Amino acid sequence: MYLPMYTNHGESVSVPDLSGYTFDESIDILDRASLQYEVSLDSGFNTDLKPFAVLKQIPEANAQVKSGKTVYLTLNARNPPMLKMPNLVNTPLKNVQEILANMGLERGDIVYVPDIGINVVLEQKYRGVTVREGFEIPKGARIDLVVGDGLGNQILAVPDLKGMDEVDAEFLILGSSLRVGNKYYLDTDSVGAGKVLRQTPPASVQVKTGELIDLWIAKNNF
């Protein structure tokens, strides 16, 4: 005499909420719920979640489906996608937060320097290095900002930088409430490598605090 065997196959079950669970945890949860799984070829990225954590599921959590139904999973990528840096220079600080958030970037530290433009971005930096528009950075990166304090009306004389070492010239520029502008490296045999050959504006010219000083520097010929 054989006893009949019963199974709940085909019965309705509630889809569990897998958001934030790792892939291995999700498989275990689905198995206990008598559901199948399939991983989507698409992926996303969330800095707050572990690699391969569940970002999205279809059907959604709490949906009523038959046991054995396949749940499609979208997982968090191991590495963040690369984005092109937007141009924040000359943008009012109040608009920067929205621009960064829309791109999946974070606002980092804000450093104020003397400049006539109050709360206007003068430089954008990633990991301490000034980056230009189009430079590739990872999604979720923190972008530090150099911002004008609105106190750039003071008039001062540009220091004489000719013949100075590049590093010393930069320190003097910053110490004079000015900013380092573009740097151009030239081949020359007249002075040693790393020495300032020329500057714009030239020495003794009257400028406002926060003015950019461009430098022409002797190139290492080794």
N, C-alpha and C positions, 0 to 999 in steps of 0.2 A: 504494500500500500504506500503510495507516494503522497506526501503532503504538498499542496500547491505552493509555489514560490511567488512572492509579491515584490514588486519594485515600484518606486515612486517616479520612474522615468515617464516624462510627459506631463507630470504635474507642474503647476505654476509655482515659481520661486521668485523671491525678491532679489534684485541685483544689488550686491553689496557696494558700499562707497569705498573705492580704492584710492581716492585722492591722497597723494603724499606717501603712500606705501611703496616700498621698494618692489622691484620686479619679482624677486623670490617670495616676498611676503604676499604679493597679489596672487601668485600662482597657488599658494597654499590656501588662501581665502576662497578663491574660485573653485578649487578642487573640493573643499568641504561644502560648498554650496551647489555641487553637482553641475558646474558650468564649465565650458571650454573657454580657451583664450586664443587670441591671435594678435601679434604685435604689428602695429601700423608702420609702414616704411617712413612715414613722416615723423618728425620729432620737434620738440620745442626746447626752450631753455629758461629755467628759473633759478636765479642765484640762491634762493632760500631753500631749495630742495636738493637732495642727494642725487648723484648721477643715476640714471635709469629708474628714478621714482616715477610714479604714474602722474601724468599731467592731465590726461583726458581719457574718458571711457565712453564707449557706445555699445549697448544702451547705457543711459545715465543711471546713477544710483537710485535705488528704490523702485525702478521699473519692474513690472511683473512680466516674467517670461517663462517659457517652458524649461524644465530642467534639461541640461545638455546644450542649451543655447550658447553660441559663441559670443564672447565679450571682446571687443576690439580695443586695444590699449595703445595710447600715445605716450611715449616715455621721454623723460628729461635727458637731454644730450649730455655726454660726458664732458665735452669741451664747449665753451660758449661760442656762438657764431661771431664772425668778425664784422664790424661796422665801419663805415667811413666817417671820420670826425667831421661834425658840422662846423661852420664858421660862426663863432660866438663873439669875435672881436667887434667892438663898437656896438654891441647889443646891450640894452639896458638890463641890469641884473634881474629886475622883476620878471623879465620874459625868459630868462635863461632856464629856470627850473622847469617850465613847461616844455621847452625844446628838448632838454635832456631826458625828461621823463617819457616823452613820446618816442624817443629813440631807444629806450631801455638802458640809459646811462644814469649815473648818480652824480650829484653835485658834491664835490669834495670841499677842501679848505678854501677860504676866501682871504686873500692878502690885499690890504689897501695900500696904495702908493700915492704920493702927491701927483695930482693931475687935475686939470680944469674940469674934466668930465666926471661928474659925481655919479657913483654907482653904475659906471659904464665899464664893460669888460675890455681890458687892455691886452691881456694874454690868456691863453688856455693851455693847461699843462696836464700831462699824464705821467705819473710816476716821477715827477720832478723835472720833466723835460718838456719844453715848449713844443706843441704839435700844431701843425697847420691843417687847414681844411683838406679833407680827403685822406688823411693819414689813417691807416687801419688800426682799430682798437677793438678789444673784446667787448661783447655785450655785457652790461653790468659794471663796466669800468667806472672808477671815480675820477672826475675831471676837476682839478683845482683851478681856481681863477685868480688872476691879478686884476684888481678893480681900482678905478680912480676914486679918490676921496673928496674931490671937488675943491681942493686947496692948492690948485696948481697956478695961482696967479702971481706968485712971488717971482721976481726977476733976479737972475743971477748970471754970472759970467761962466762960459764954458771953460773947463780946465784944459791945460795944454797936455795932451796925451802922447805926442810924437816922441818916439824913441823908448817908450815904456814897454815893459812886458805886457802881453795880452791880459793875463790874470790881474796884474796890478792896475791896469787901465780900467778893467771892469769894476774893480773895487772902488776906484776913485770916482767913476761915473755914478755908481749907486750911492756912494757916500756924499755925493754932491746933489742928491735928490733929483738925479737924471736917470734915464733908462738906456740900456744897451740896445741899439738898433740892429741893423744888418751888419754882418762881418764878411769881408771879402779877403781872400787869401791870394797873394801875388808872388810870383817867382822873382827873386832879386838877389844880387850878389853884394849889394851895398851895405846891408845890415844883417844881423843874425836872425835866424828863424824865430818867430813869435813876437817880434818887435813891431810896434805900431808905426806904420809909414805915413798914414794920413788920416784925417778925421773930418766929419761933417756933422754939424757946423764946426767951423775952425775955432781955435782957442781965442778966448776973450770976447767972443760974440755974446751979446745979451739975449738970454732965452728964459722961458718960463720953466718952473719946476715940472718934472715929468717929461721933458723934451727927449726925443730919441737921438742918440749919438751913434752914427755909423762909423765903422772902423775898417781901415785897409791894413792888413797884417802880412808881414813877411812870411812866406811859405817855407816849410822845411824841405830842403832840396836833396836830402839823403836818398 
